[in-house]
Structure formats: structure tokens, C-alpha cells
Amino acid sequence: MTRILIADDQALVRGGLRMILEAQPDLHVVGEAADGSEALAQARELQPDLVLMDIRMPGLDGLGATQQLLAGREPTPKVLVLTTFDLDEYVYEAIHAGASGFLLKSTPPPQLVEGVRAVMAGDALLSPEITRRLLDRFTRRPPPSAGAPPELAELTQRELEVLRLIADGRSNAEIAATLVLSEATVKTHVNHILTKLRLRDRVQAVALAYRSGLMDAES
């Protein structure tokens, strides 16, 4: 059972999200918060597995709350950002703050449910197009002469291949088909990558792959 905290300044939105999520047998809403400060307090008290976090809220906004929430002691919940705004800056800031995914509030209910489950499974919840566009625009890359990125030195050649495909927006099934591996083997590689690089999830792995220059290097 996934325990969820909803943070949004509109009561009607919170109520609608609760109805959608609690219609699923594996999802349970444990609390609601009307602003970022309340979200932090509720998260400390209720220990949710995932926080649905609105960006624009009075006082402490969702980005600030996400930063504080994920900077705390482990275990920290996953954060899935919900907003009516699809501006690049908001998406980037959400990722930079440590969010595991980003969805518009116009997302159909079935996709919201799938998104929650995807984030809890450790998948990045951003389309490949958005991921590449954002990271191309906002992530500073080292010059080609910088050589192999030192933060990736612990990875095997196969793990580097898997990381490149993760950064290209591929699912585990697509990576398995590309590398002619089983999905179970791909999942093992992904877990090893996250563990070795001390990353929370695939979103952070994508960011590191671009930031390190891996996606500029020869495959």
C-alpha cells in the first residue's frame, strides 16, 4: 500500500485527487496540506511514501518545500510535482529540488495513477522530449577535453550503456530490447547504477548523465 500526502492550496483540487487515488486498492491518502509549511509538518508526522506537491502555494511554495523535505534525514518520501504550468523553468527547478516526477494538473486520472505507481517503482516521470530539452538547456556540460567524467568511474561498461539509455528516456523494457537482455537484468543494472552513484532515482541519473558529459561522449 502506497501512503500519499497531497499538498495543494485548493481544497477542491485536494478532494478530487483524493477521490482518484483512493479508488485504487494499492493507494491510500494519509493526509492533506494547504501550503509548503503544512506539507513539511504533515510529512514529518505521517511519514508518507509519496507527496503530490503543487508548485504555486502561499508562503512556502512547492519547490521550497520539496528542497527542504528531500534534504532531511532518510528515509525521505518520493515527490511528484503537480502544476498547471508547463514552463521549462518550473520543470527544471522541480528536478533540481529533487522531485522524482512532474505532471500537469490536466493529466487524465488514469495517467495520474500510472504516474504515482511509476514514481514509486523508481521510474522518471518525464517524457524523453522534455528531459532532453530541459537538460540541454539548463545543465552545464564540461568541455570535450575534460575527459571521462570521474563520477562515473565506478560503473562498468554495461552500466554506462544502460545509463545512456536511461538518459535517452528509455524504459526498462526498451533497454532490454536494445541490449538483448532480460528486464530483470536491466533492473539489476539500474539498481547498481543508482547505488554506486548514490542517486535517489532515475531522474537524478538522467541529470547526472547530461551534467557529466556522458551523453556527449562516444557510445
C-alpha positions as a LaTeX table, in Angstrom:
\begin{tabular}{lrrr}
\hline
Residue & $x$ (\AA) & $y$ (\AA) & $z$ (\AA) \\
\hline
Met1 & 0.00 & 0.00 & 0.00 \\
Thr2 & 1.45 & 3.38 & $-1.06$ \\
Arg3 & 0.82 & 6.13 & 1.52 \\
Ile4 & 0.28 & 9.52 & $-0.14$ \\
Leu5 & 0.23 & 13.10 & 1.14 \\
Ile6 & $-1.48$ & 15.72 & $-1.08$ \\
Ala7 & $-0.17$ & 19.30 & $-0.91$ \\
Asp8 & $-2.25$ & 21.89 & $-2.78$ \\
Asp9 & $-3.72$ & 25.22 & $-1.75$ \\
Gln10 & $-7.11$ & 24.47 & $-3.33$ \\
Ala11 & $-9.43$ & 22.26 & $-1.29$ \\
Leu12 & $-11.40$ & 21.17 & $-4.36$ \\
Val13 & $-8.21$ & 20.01 & $-6.07$ \\
Arg14 & $-7.13$ & 18.07 & $-2.99$ \\
Gly15 & $-10.56$ & 16.46 & $-2.78$ \\
Gly16 & $-10.52$ & 15.48 & $-6.43$ \\
Leu17 & $-7.05$ & 13.97 & $-6.18$ \\
Arg18 & $-8.05$ & 12.05 & $-3.07$ \\
Met19 & $-11.08$ & 10.56 & $-4.84$ \\
Ile20 & $-8.98$ & 9.48 & $-7.85$ \\
Leu21 & $-6.22$ & 7.93 & $-5.76$ \\
Glu22 & $-8.35$ & 6.22 & $-3.11$ \\
Ala23 & $-10.36$ & 4.48 & $-5.83$ \\
Gln24 & $-7.24$ & 2.33 & $-6.29$ \\
Pro25 & $-6.72$ & $-0.63$ & $-3.92$ \\
Asp26 & $-2.96$ & $-0.04$ & $-3.63$ \\
Leu27 & $-3.07$ & 3.73 & $-2.94$ \\
His28 & $-4.05$ & 5.44 & 0.31 \\
Val29 & $-4.15$ & 9.19 & 1.04 \\
Val30 & $-2.91$ & 9.70 & 4.59 \\
Gly31 & $-3.18$ & 13.49 & 4.72 \\
Glu32 & $-3.65$ & 16.86 & 3.02 \\
Ala33 & $-1.74$ & 20.13 & 3.25 \\
Ala34 & $-2.69$ & 23.62 & 2.02 \\
Asp35 & 0.85 & 25.05 & 1.74 \\
Gly36 & 4.50 & 24.07 & 1.82 \\
Ser37 & 5.00 & 24.56 & 5.55 \\
Glu38 & 2.00 & 22.40 & 6.34 \\
Ala39 & 3.26 & 19.79 & 3.88 \\
Leu40 & 6.58 & 19.58 & 5.75 \\
Ala41 & 4.83 & 19.22 & 9.11 \\
Gln42 & 2.43 & 16.57 & 7.78 \\
Ala43 & 5.27 & 14.66 & 6.11 \\
Arg44 & 7.21 & 14.52 & 9.37 \\
Glu45 & 4.15 & 13.33 & 11.28 \\
Leu46 & 2.59 & 10.93 & 8.79 \\
Gln47 & 5.71 & 9.52 & 7.05 \\
Pro48 & 4.11 & 9.17 & 3.57 \\
Asp49 & 5.76 & 7.19 & 0.80 \\
Leu50 & 4.96 & 9.88 & $-1.76$ \\
Val51 & 3.97 & 13.55 & $-1.70$ \\
Leu52 & 1.88 & 15.05 & $-4.50$ \\
Met53 & 3.25 & 18.60 & $-4.42$ \\
Asp54 & 1.72 & 21.64 & $-6.07$ \\
Ile55 & 4.26 & 24.29 & $-7.11$ \\
Arg56 & 2.39 & 27.55 & $-6.55$ \\
Met57 & 1.20 & 27.74 & $-2.96$ \\
Pro58 & 1.12 & 30.67 & $-0.50$ \\
Gly59 & 4.02 & 31.12 & 1.88 \\
Leu60 & 6.50 & 28.31 & 1.31 \\
Asp61 & 5.88 & 27.11 & $-2.24$ \\
Gly62 & 6.13 & 23.55 & $-3.52$ \\
Leu63 & 9.68 & 23.90 & $-4.81$ \\
Gly64 & 10.94 & 25.21 & $-1.47$ \\
Ala65 & 9.03 & 22.53 & 0.41 \\
Thr66 & 10.48 & 19.83 & $-1.87$ \\
Gln67 & 14.02 & 21.07 & $-1.27$ \\
Gln68 & 13.57 & 21.04 & 2.50 \\
Leu69 & 11.73 & 17.74 & 2.53 \\
Leu70 & 14.36 & 15.90 & 0.49 \\
Ala71 & 17.27 & 17.48 & 2.34 \\
Gly72 & 16.18 & 15.79 & 5.56 \\
Arg73 & 17.24 & 12.50 & 7.05 \\
Glu74 & 16.48 & 9.24 & 5.33 \\
Pro75 & 14.08 & 7.81 & 4.55 \\
Thr76 & 12.56 & 10.65 & 2.56 \\
Pro77 & 9.37 & 10.30 & 0.52 \\
Lys78 & 9.20 & 10.48 & $-3.25$ \\
Val79 & 7.88 & 13.80 & $-4.52$ \\
Leu80 & 5.66 & 14.06 & $-7.59$ \\
Val81 & 5.13 & 17.67 & $-8.62$ \\
Leu82 & 1.72 & 18.72 & $-9.93$ \\
Thr83 & 1.13 & 22.09 & $-11.56$ \\
Thr84 & $-0.98$ & 23.94 & $-14.10$ \\
Phe85 & 2.21 & 25.41 & $-15.54$ \\
Asp86 & 4.39 & 23.60 & $-18.07$ \\
Leu87 & 7.14 & 26.21 & $-18.31$ \\
Asp88 & 10.64 & 24.76 & $-18.66$ \\
Glu89 & 11.85 & 26.69 & $-15.62$ \\
Tyr90 & 9.30 & 25.07 & $-13.33$ \\
Val91 & 10.10 & 21.57 & $-14.56$ \\
Tyr92 & 13.82 & 22.14 & $-14.22$ \\
Glu93 & 13.52 & 23.63 & $-10.74$ \\
Ala94 & 11.37 & 20.70 & $-9.65$ \\
Ile95 & 14.01 & 18.23 & $-10.82$ \\
His96 & 16.80 & 20.31 & $-9.30$ \\
Ala97 & 14.94 & 20.32 & $-5.99$ \\
Gly98 & 14.95 & 16.52 & $-6.03$ \\
Ala99 & 11.47 & 15.68 & $-7.32$ \\
Ser100 & 11.00 & 12.26 & $-8.89$ \\
Gly101 & 8.48 & 13.42 & $-11.47$ \\
Phe102 & 6.41 & 16.21 & $-12.92$ \\
Leu103 & 2.78 & 16.15 & $-14.10$ \\
Leu104 & 0.34 & 18.79 & $-15.24$ \\
Lys105 & $-2.96$ & 19.01 & $-13.38$ \\
Ser106 & $-4.67$ & 18.49 & $-16.75$ \\
Thr107 & $-3.30$ & 14.94 & $-16.79$ \\
Pro108 & $-6.17$ & 12.39 & $-17.12$ \\
Pro109 & $-6.88$ & 10.42 & $-13.92$ \\
Pro110 & $-5.58$ & 7.09 & $-15.29$ \\
Gln111 & $-2.25$ & 8.73 & $-16.15$ \\
Leu112 & $-2.04$ & 10.27 & $-12.69$ \\
Val113 & $-2.49$ & 6.83 & $-11.12$ \\
Glu114 & 0.07 & 5.32 & $-13.50$ \\
Gly115 & 2.42 & 8.19 & $-12.72$ \\
Val116 & 2.23 & 7.59 & $-8.97$ \\
Arg117 & 2.98 & 3.91 & $-9.49$ \\
Ala118 & 5.83 & 4.69 & $-11.90$ \\
Val119 & 7.49 & 7.05 & $-9.43$ \\
Met120 & 7.14 & 4.51 & $-6.63$ \\
Ala121 & 8.79 & 1.92 & $-8.91$ \\
Gly122 & 11.77 & 4.26 & $-9.35$ \\
Asp123 & 11.00 & 5.44 & $-12.88$ \\
Ala124 & 11.46 & 9.01 & $-14.04$ \\
Leu125 & 8.13 & 10.65 & $-14.78$ \\
Leu126 & 9.12 & 12.94 & $-17.65$ \\
Ser127 & 8.79 & 12.32 & $-21.35$ \\
Pro128 & 12.12 & 11.82 & $-23.20$ \\
Glu129 & 11.45 & 15.01 & $-25.21$ \\
Ile130 & 11.00 & 17.13 & $-22.07$ \\
Thr131 & 14.00 & 15.53 & $-20.39$ \\
Arg132 & 16.38 & 16.16 & $-23.28$ \\
Arg133 & 15.09 & 19.69 & $-23.92$ \\
Leu134 & 15.42 & 20.70 & $-20.27$ \\
Leu135 & 18.82 & 19.23 & $-19.67$ \\
Asp136 & 20.21 & 20.53 & $-22.98$ \\
Arg137 & 19.07 & 24.00 & $-21.98$ \\
Phe138 & 19.85 & 24.18 & $-18.29$ \\
Thr139 & 22.63 & 21.71 & $-17.47$ \\
Arg140 & 26.17 & 22.97 & $-17.79$ \\
Arg141 & 28.31 & 20.43 & $-19.59$ \\
Pro142 & 32.10 & 20.09 & $-19.37$ \\
Pro143 & 34.17 & 20.80 & $-22.49$ \\
Pro144 & 35.15 & 17.76 & $-24.62$ \\
Ser145 & 38.73 & 17.99 & $-23.35$ \\
Ala146 & 37.59 & 17.29 & $-19.81$ \\
Gly147 & 38.00 & 13.54 & $-20.36$ \\
Ala148 & 35.98 & 10.76 & $-18.76$ \\
Pro149 & 33.68 & 12.05 & $-16.04$ \\
Pro150 & 35.19 & 10.94 & $-12.69$ \\
Glu151 & 31.80 & 10.47 & $-11.02$ \\
Leu152 & 31.08 & 7.61 & $-13.42$ \\
Ala153 & 34.37 & 5.76 & $-12.87$ \\
Glu154 & 32.75 & 3.13 & $-10.64$ \\
Leu155 & 30.39 & 1.96 & $-13.39$ \\
Thr156 & 31.09 & $-0.98$ & $-15.66$ \\
Gln157 & 30.88 & $-0.60$ & $-19.44$ \\
Arg158 & 27.47 & $-2.29$ & $-19.45$ \\
Glu159 & 26.22 & 0.01 & $-16.70$ \\
Leu160 & 27.37 & 3.02 & $-18.72$ \\
Glu161 & 25.40 & 1.71 & $-21.69$ \\
Val162 & 22.32 & 1.32 & $-19.51$ \\
Leu163 & 22.80 & 4.82 & $-18.06$ \\
Arg164 & 22.99 & 6.32 & $-21.56$ \\
Leu165 & 19.72 & 4.64 & $-22.47$ \\
Ile166 & 18.08 & 5.80 & $-19.22$ \\
Ala167 & 19.17 & 9.35 & $-20.07$ \\
Asp168 & 17.70 & 8.89 & $-23.54$ \\
Gly169 & 14.32 & 8.32 & $-21.89$ \\
Arg170 & 14.10 & 4.55 & $-22.44$ \\
Ser171 & 12.02 & 2.30 & $-20.20$ \\
Asn172 & 13.44 & $-0.93$ & $-18.75$ \\
Ala173 & 11.63 & $-2.90$ & $-21.45$ \\
Glu174 & 13.11 & $-0.74$ & $-24.21$ \\
Ile175 & 16.60 & $-1.00$ & $-22.70$ \\
Ala176 & 16.23 & $-4.79$ & $-22.51$ \\
Ala177 & 15.23 & $-4.95$ & $-26.18$ \\
Thr178 & 18.10 & $-2.68$ & $-27.25$ \\
Leu179 & 20.79 & $-4.56$ & $-25.32$ \\
Val180 & 19.20 & $-8.02$ & $-25.78$ \\
Leu181 & 18.86 & $-8.56$ & $-22.03$ \\
Ser182 & 16.01 & $-9.62$ & $-19.77$ \\
Glu183 & 14.07 & $-6.89$ & $-17.96$ \\
Ala184 & 15.18 & $-8.41$ & $-14.66$ \\
Thr185 & 18.82 & $-7.99$ & $-15.67$ \\
Val186 & 18.20 & $-4.39$ & $-16.73$ \\
Lys187 & 16.50 & $-3.67$ & $-13.39$ \\
Thr188 & 19.55 & $-5.09$ & $-11.60$ \\
His189 & 21.86 & $-2.84$ & $-13.64$ \\
Val190 & 19.68 & 0.19 & $-12.86$ \\
Asn191 & 19.76 & $-0.59$ & $-9.15$ \\
His192 & 23.56 & $-0.97$ & $-9.26$ \\
Ile193 & 23.87 & 2.39 & $-11.06$ \\
Leu194 & 21.74 & 4.22 & $-8.51$ \\
Thr195 & 23.57 & 2.57 & $-5.61$ \\
Lys196 & 27.08 & 3.22 & $-6.94$ \\
Leu197 & 26.33 & 6.83 & $-7.80$ \\
Arg198 & 24.33 & 7.39 & $-4.61$ \\
Leu199 & 21.31 & 8.62 & $-6.52$ \\
Arg200 & 17.68 & 8.63 & $-5.37$ \\
Asp201 & 16.06 & 7.65 & $-8.66$ \\
Arg202 & 16.19 & 7.70 & $-12.46$ \\
Val203 & 15.53 & 11.44 & $-12.67$ \\
Gln204 & 18.77 & 12.10 & $-10.81$ \\
Ala205 & 20.53 & 9.55 & $-13.03$ \\
Val206 & 19.36 & 11.41 & $-16.16$ \\
Ala207 & 20.57 & 14.73 & $-14.74$ \\
Leu208 & 23.99 & 13.28 & $-13.87$ \\
Ala209 & 24.39 & 11.66 & $-17.29$ \\
Tyr210 & 23.92 & 15.02 & $-19.02$ \\
Arg211 & 25.79 & 17.08 & $-16.45$ \\
Ser212 & 28.83 & 14.78 & $-16.56$ \\
Gly213 & 29.08 & 14.92 & $-20.32$ \\
Leu214 & 28.29 & 11.23 & $-20.78$ \\
Met215 & 25.72 & 11.99 & $-23.46$ \\
Asp216 & 28.32 & 13.98 & $-25.42$ \\
Ala217 & 30.82 & 11.12 & $-25.34$ \\
Glu218 & 31.15 & 8.43 & $-27.98$ \\
Ser219 & 28.92 & 5.46 & $-27.22$ \\
\hline
\end{tabular}
